[in-house]
């Protein structure tokens, strides 16, 4: 009888352990994002990580980029509300880049030409269209709200609030709570991450690594944004000094999802239709609010971290950003080992080619799945 009771207790204990979602096997990540919305690459990439059953999202930090920080935070909080992940903390980060200003950028365009996408400083795409030749055409602009404006959310107002802690200190606290276990997924301008490095010189080395959506090498495209400026990419360009700081920090590993690989993956009507067949909250959010049929920039970076096998070609390079404030200010700089300068540069894994069918299946499955809630063993 005693053996039977002990056996029953042992089985119950094992069952409880199996239900403990954030065991040592969970991969921990902090999402640093310029969360414009609703829908779009910023929100869908965040959802890809939230929807992964073996990932614990410790929190989301918001930085100005595609839109202004406060507006992005509201869209992100509302997304979490709608997909049933109100448990995830959201911390506000930087409103402005470290050095670059809107006025300097405006003046520079008279000398170096127009930039295809200005993010919070410019215009928001009302729609993405394709030419008769099948090329992506520049979006038609609509005026963006200013940094302190809070226009009504199309998806409805959120009842959630960001936490009181700022983004940089939140990230620092997480890597100290879980040394060498936390990946920083940075899919927007790198201002928040640069501030964390500047506050805590051990921040980067205490992380497990960083995943960046940024940089451009030599994308094969007729898209006018990149065909004439192959080293231009928005996230690095919006805050070049921040990217410079982040790329020179001593991370255990740096993975960079470049423009070169991103333009190989487009969000299509067929993908939307497949996701819309699902009755689950994430799929319903996308079916209702997805507007753009454009490159899956941030989604690819998220999915490549979840499953590195979707990346079929990468290069090991030493990477930096031009901070000279000349015509190439904000452009991506790279060197091979043989020709790199005698500086403290870090090697990055620059992603170049994707297994598109495999990535497409992975993304559709994640977006179509039920809401996943990974309960932490302890929340610092």
N, C-alpha and C positions, 0 to 999 in steps of 0.2 A: 504493500500500500504506500509506504514511504517513498519507494523508488518511483512509483507512478506519479506521486505528487511532485517530487523533484524533477521528473521528466517533463511534467506539464509546465512547471515554473520555468525550466530551461527553454522550452519551446516558446513560451510567452516572452521571455527576455530576448530571444533571438528575433522574434517578430517585431518587438519594439525597436531593436537595433536596425532592422531592415527598413523601418518606417522613419528612422532618423535621417532626413534628407541631406543635411549638410554634414555628413561624416567626413573623414579625412580624404575621401575620394573626390569630394566636390572641388571644382576649379573656381577659384575666387577672382572676381574682377570688379574694378571700379570703372564705370562708363563716364568718360569726359566728352561732352557732346554739345554742339550748337543746335539745340533741339527745335528747329523751326517745324511748323506743322500747320494743319493736321496732315497725317499721312506723310509721304515723301521719304527720302533716303534716311534722314536723321532719325525719325521715329521708327521706321521699319527695322533699321539696324539695331536700335536699342531693344526692340521687341524680339529680334532673333536671339539675342543673348538671354533675355528674360524667359523665352520659351524653351530654352535648352534644359533638359532634366538634370544634367550633371554640372550645372553652373550655378554658383551663388553670386548674385549681383549684390555687392555690398552697398552700393549707392550710385547715384547719378549726379555728376557735377556739370553745371551749365556755364557756357562761355559764349560771348557774342561772336557771331560769325555770319552764317547765312541770314540771320535776323538778330534783333537786339535781345540781350540776355533775359530780361524780365518777361518779354513776350514768349520767348522759347521755353522758359520755365513753366509758364501757364499751360502751354500746349503739352509739355511733357507730363505734368501732373494730371492733366485731364486724360491723357492716353493711359496712364497707370490706373486711373479710376475706372475707365471704360473696360480695360481688359482684366480687372480684378487683381491688380498688383499694387494696391495702395500702401502695402507694407514697405516698399522700397523708398529710402530717404532720398530727397533731392536737395542739393546744396548749391547756392548761388556763387558764381565765380566772377571773373573780370568782365566789366562792361566795355572797356576800351583796350586796344593793344598796348604793349609796353612802350613803344616809341612811335610807330606809324600813326599819322593823323589823317583825318578826312581832307583837311585843307591841303596838306602836302600832296596827297594822292591826286586831288583835283588839279593842282598846278602842274604836277608831273605829266599828266595826260597830254598836255599841250606840246610837250617835248618828245615823249616816247610813244604816244598813241593810246587809244582807248583800251581798257581792260574789259574782257568779255563779261565778267561777273564781279560786281562790287559788294555783294552780300548786303549787310546791314546799311552800308553807306550808299547803296544805289537803288536798284529796282528789284522787285520780286516777280518771278515769271508767272504770268496769268495762265499761260498754256505753253506746252512744248509742241512744235510742229515739225513736220518733215517735208523736205522739198521733193519735187518730182523725181530727182535723182536718188532719193533715199537718204540724203544727208540731214543731220539734225540742224535746224535753223535756230538762230538766236531767238530767245523768248521775247514776246512783246511785253514791255515794262508797265508796271503799275507802281505808284508811289508807295514806299515803305513807311510805316510809322516810325516816329523818332524813338530815342532810347528810353524815354520816360512815359511814353503813351501806352495805353492798354486797350486796344480796340476789342470789340466783342469777339469771342471765339466762335467759329462756325460750328464746332462740335459741342458747344455748350460750356458754360462756366464751370470751373472746378471748385470743389469745396476743400481741397487739399492745400497745404501750405508748405513751402520749403522749410528745411530745418534752420535753426539760428546759426549754426556753424558755417563758416565760409568754405569754399571748394578746396583751396590749397590745404588748409588745416585738416579738413575731413580726409583727404587723400593721405596726408602724412600719418594721421592717426591709424588708418587702416593698415598701412604697410608695417607700422610698428606693432600693431596687434597680431598680425600674421606675417612675420618676417619670411621673405623669400617665397611667399605663397600667393601674392596678389599681382595680377596682371593689370596694368593700366591700359585700357582701350581708349585711345584718343582719336576721335574722328572729326574734330573741328580744329580751329586755330589753337595753338598750343600755349596760350597765355596762362591758363590755370596750372598746367604742369610745370612751366618755367618758374612760376611763383613758388610752387612747392619745393622745387630744387633750390631756389634762392634762399628760402627759409630754413630748409633742412638739408645740409650737404650730404647726408646719408640716405636721402629719400630714394634716389634712383637705384642705388646698390642694394637696398633692402627689398625692392620689388622683385617679382619673378621675371619681369620683363615689360616691355611696352609694345603695343600694336598701334601703328600710325596709319591713318588714311591721309597720304600726302606725298608731295614730290612728283616730279615728272622727268623722264629720261629722254625718250625718243618715240613718242606714241605714233603709230602708223594710222593716220586718220586724215580725212579732209575737213574735219570739224574746224571752223575758222578760229575757235578759241585756242587750239593747240597746234594747228598745222604751221602757223607762222611764229609761234612762241613755244617751242617744244619743251622748254624748261620751266614754264609757268604752271603753277598749280595754286588754287585759291587758298587752301589752309595755310601753306607756308607763306604765301604772299601777304595774307591779311595781317600776320604778326611775324615778320621775318626774324626779329631779335629773339622772340620766344622759341621759334623753331631751332635757331642757332644754339640756344642754351640747352634745349632738350636733346638735340642730336649729339652734343658733345659730352653729355652726362654719362656716367659709367653704369649703364644698365647691363644686367646679365645677358639680355638679348633684345635686339631691336628688329621688329618686322615691319616693313613698309609696303602698304598697298598703294602702288603708284597709279598715275593716270594711265600708263601703258596697259595695265591689266584691267583697270576699271572700265575703260571704254569698250571692252570686249563683252560686257554683260549689260544688257538693256532690260528694263522692266517692261514686259510686253502685255498686250491685252490677253493673250493666252494664259500667261502666268496669273494675271488678276482673276480670270474666269475660273481657273483651277482652285485658287484660294477661296474665292467667293462661294464655292460649293460646300465649304465647311460651315457648320453651325456655331463654332466656338468663338469666344470674344475677340481674339486677335484677328481672326479672319473677318469677322463682322466689321471691325474697326477699319481694316484695309478696304473692304468692299464699299464702305460708306464714304471714306475720306481720301482715298488715294486719287490724286489728280495728275501726277506726272508720269509720263512714259519716257523715262530718261535713264541715264546710266545708274547702275546700282553701286555707287561709290562705296558707301559705308557698310552696306549689307555684305559686300564681298570681303571687306576687311574683317567683319565679325565672323562670317562663315569660315574664312580661312583660318582663323584662330581656333574655331571649334573643330575643324577638320582640315588640317594642313594638306591632305592629299588632293584637294581640289586645285591647288597650285601646281602646275606642271613644269614651270620654269621660273627660276629666280637667279639673281646675281648677287654675289657678295661684294659690296662696294663700301667705300668710305664716303659718307654723305654729310653735306653741310648746306647752308643757305647764304646767298649773297646779301650782306648787310651794308653794302657800300653807299646806298642811297643814290646810286647812278641809274642808268637805263635798265639794268638787270636786277634792281633791288627786289629781293624776294624770290629770285630764281633758284632752282635746285642746282647744287654743285656736287659732283661726284668724281671719285678717283679710284683706280684699281690699286692693289697693294704696291705694284712696282713704281707707280708715279705719284703716290700720295705725298703731300707736303709734310714737312717735319713739324707737325702740330699734333695735339692730343685729340685726334679724330677717332671716332668709333665705327666699327664695321656693322653694316646693316644687311638684312636679308631683303633685297628689293624684289618684289614679286612682279613677274612680267607676263606670264601666260596662265590661263585658267582652263580647267576641264569644264566647259560650259554646261553640258547636260547634267553632270554630277552636281555642280553648284545649283543649277536650277531646281533639281529634285530636292536637294537639301533645304533650300530656302522655302519652297512650297510646303514641304512637310512641316517645317518649323512654324510657319505662319498658319497652317491649318490645324495644328495640334491644340488640345485643351490647354487652359492656363496652367502653368507649372508654378508651384510655390515651394521654394527650397527654404526650409526652416533652419536657421543657423544654429549650430551647436551653442554659440554664444555671440552676442552682438556687442562689439566694443563701443 
